[in-house]
Amino acid sequence: MHTELRPPGALAQAAGRRRRRDRNPGGRNAAAWGVTALSAPGGVRDGVAAPGTGDYARPGAPTLVGVGPTLFGKARRMRYFVTGATGFIGGRLVRELRAAGHEVAALVRDPARARHLESLGCELHAGDITVKETLRAPMHGTDGVFHLAAWYEIGTRDQGRAELVNVQGTRNVLEIMRDLGIPRGVYTSTIAVFSDTGGKLPDENYRRGGPWITLYDYTKWKAHYEVAEPMIRAGSPLVIVQPGIVYGPGDHSIVHRFLLQFLHGKLPAAPRGAAYCWSQVDDVARGHLLAMEKGRIGESYILAGPMHTTTEVFELAARVSGVPMPRWQPSARTMKLLAAVMRAVGALVPLPENYRYESLRVMAGVSYGGSSAKAERELGWSCRSLEVGLRATILDCMGEIGMRPPQSA
């Protein structure tokens, strides 16, 4: 079996490389990674490389040995395929990759709405992770895959779309990566696969089989444990990263919307008891690069900062902005009761996002936690404090709505 392995060239040489692909299908990507391709299948048992190789391989396929810390050497330019490049984390990631001189082939559903990526020097490829064959051509010949694209909504009834994107879309990306023999990939999971951790900070070995609080939690759990991990056991050279609650300037998620409501004085309540591990977006993007560079194939790495309660977050927002805390600060019990009521109401009539069952339930005394000790130890990853990261985020939100911070901030 021959697998095309080749190093990337300059953007101007892309067309020439494509013409040469079929004439030179063997062994060059491995050289770009500083690895040795071993064709002997005897070194692989049940899809796992023999002790000492440190990597996984498909039975009968080349085993990649020595992938790791030489990735970002100054003389090397890599070519990466990225899904989710127009998203919050993905946008930061491609900027990091381009700043380091690497080529980026970005999969986008609508190239006309992704011209900002083209201005960075990214190649735009029209496609969708839910349409498998649109992945093959842009991924072909790349040195690594970053799969970040995902469905993320709170309180929606559209389970079909969630499954299609988070589960089947992930399967499509990883299967094409396997079929093309791409030597390395990073898949973006989440600590939400643990769901409510009861105030604890579990490590990557923790596994919860339900119940899940949100549809997002459930479908990402399925993608992680029923798609990504089985493919790793079958030989896929994959590293998994698990961010916490991601925040930062440029966010447009429910976190951003809550902060804007707070600043406008329109947040009806500041629930007590809920706690999350907060991860600043630039730190998470850097964690992806470190996972590609240093992560051990087949391993997961939690990229989550310290745990803080929602009360701590709103207190910090109040200090920075000068906007007072909402007067109503309901307990976890009250939030659970309210969530149950809104679940029944939401089955009858559409509700605003803040009043949907899932939006209320995730703030009803739950905690989404995870320990980043492994990522800190093995990848050298670190995360800025919430005081530093959220302060900058709040100031950015204030600038967005033309609000000046108090002099004391």
DAQUIQUI-V721891 format. One record per backbone hydrogen bond with DSSP energy under -0.5 kcal/mol. CO is the residue of the C=O (numbers start at 1). NH is the residue of the N-H. If there is no record, write none. Layout:
# DAQUIQUI-V721891
co: [CO & CO]
nh: [NH & NH]
This chain:
# DAQUIQUI-V721891
co: [3 & 3 & 5 & 10 & 11 & 13 & 14 & 15 & 16 & 17 & 18 & 20 & 20 & 21 & 27 & 28 & 28 & 29 & 30 & 31 & 36 & 36 & 37 & 38 & 39 & 40 & 41 & 43 & 45 & 47 & 48 & 50 & 53 & 55 & 56 & 58 & 62 & 63 & 63 & 65 & 68 & 70 & 73 & 77 & 78 & 79 & 79 & 80 & 80 & 81 & 82 & 83 & 84 & 87 & 88 & 89 & 90 & 91 & 92 & 93 & 94 & 95 & 96 & 97 & 98 & 103 & 104 & 104 & 105 & 105 & 106 & 106 & 107 & 108 & 110 & 111 & 114 & 114 & 115 & 116 & 117 & 117 & 118 & 122 & 123 & 125 & 128 & 130 & 131 & 132 & 132 & 133 & 135 & 136 & 139 & 144 & 145 & 145 & 146 & 146 & 147 & 157 & 158 & 159 & 160 & 161 & 162 & 162 & 163 & 163 & 164 & 165 & 167 & 168 & 169 & 170 & 171 & 172 & 173 & 174 & 175 & 176 & 177 & 177 & 178 & 184 & 185 & 186 & 187 & 187 & 189 & 190 & 191 & 192 & 197 & 200 & 202 & 203 & 214 & 215 & 216 & 217 & 218 & 219 & 220 & 221 & 222 & 222 & 223 & 223 & 224 & 227 & 228 & 229 & 230 & 231 & 232 & 236 & 237 & 238 & 239 & 240 & 241 & 242 & 243 & 244 & 245 & 247 & 248 & 253 & 254 & 255 & 256 & 257 & 258 & 259 & 260 & 261 & 261 & 262 & 266 & 274 & 275 & 276 & 276 & 277 & 278 & 279 & 280 & 280 & 281 & 282 & 283 & 284 & 285 & 286 & 287 & 288 & 289 & 290 & 290 & 291 & 296 & 299 & 301 & 302 & 303 & 306 & 308 & 309 & 310 & 311 & 312 & 313 & 314 & 315 & 316 & 317 & 318 & 320 & 327 & 328 & 330 & 331 & 332 & 333 & 334 & 335 & 336 & 337 & 338 & 339 & 340 & 341 & 342 & 343 & 345 & 345 & 352 & 353 & 356 & 357 & 358 & 360 & 361 & 363 & 366 & 367 & 367 & 368 & 372 & 373 & 374 & 375 & 375 & 375 & 376 & 385 & 386 & 386 & 387 & 388 & 389 & 390 & 391 & 392 & 393 & 394 & 395 & 396 & 397 & 398 & 399 & 406]
nh: [5 & 27 & 28 & 13 & 14 & 17 & 18 & 19 & 20 & 21 & 21 & 23 & 24 & 24 & 31 & 6 & 32 & 33 & 35 & 34 & 38 & 65 & 39 & 63 & 41 & 43 & 44 & 50 & 48 & 57 & 45 & 53 & 66 & 49 & 64 & 61 & 64 & 38 & 65 & 36 & 71 & 73 & 76 & 8 & 103 & 143 & 144 & 82 & 105 & 146 & 107 & 148 & 87 & 91 & 92 & 93 & 94 & 95 & 96 & 97 & 98 & 99 & 100 & 102 & 101 & 80 & 106 & 123 & 82 & 107 & 108 & 125 & 84 & 127 & 113 & 114 & 117 & 118 & 119 & 120 & 120 & 122 & 121 & 124 & 106 & 108 & 131 & 132 & 134 & 135 & 136 & 137 & 139 & 140 & 142 & 81 & 147 & 186 & 83 & 148 & 188 & 159 & 162 & 163 & 164 & 165 & 166 & 167 & 167 & 168 & 169 & 170 & 171 & 172 & 173 & 174 & 175 & 176 & 177 & 178 & 179 & 180 & 181 & 182 & 181 & 145 & 239 & 147 & 189 & 241 & 243 & 193 & 194 & 195 & 200 & 202 & 371 & 206 & 218 & 219 & 220 & 221 & 222 & 223 & 224 & 225 & 226 & 227 & 227 & 228 & 229 & 231 & 232 & 233 & 234 & 236 & 235 & 238 & 185 & 298 & 187 & 301 & 189 & 303 & 191 & 246 & 279 & 281 & 251 & 257 & 258 & 259 & 260 & 261 & 262 & 263 & 264 & 266 & 267 & 265 & 268 & 310 & 368 & 278 & 308 & 245 & 305 & 247 & 283 & 284 & 285 & 286 & 287 & 288 & 289 & 290 & 291 & 292 & 293 & 294 & 295 & 295 & 299 & 240 & 242 & 304 & 244 & 278 & 276 & 313 & 314 & 315 & 316 & 317 & 318 & 319 & 320 & 321 & 322 & 406 & 329 & 270 & 272 & 335 & 336 & 337 & 338 & 339 & 340 & 341 & 342 & 343 & 344 & 345 & 346 & 347 & 348 & 349 & 355 & 356 & 360 & 361 & 362 & 363 & 364 & 365 & 275 & 197 & 369 & 277 & 376 & 377 & 378 & 379 & 380 & 381 & 380 & 389 & 390 & 391 & 391 & 392 & 393 & 394 & 395 & 396 & 397 & 398 & 399 & 400 & 401 & 403 & 402 & 409]
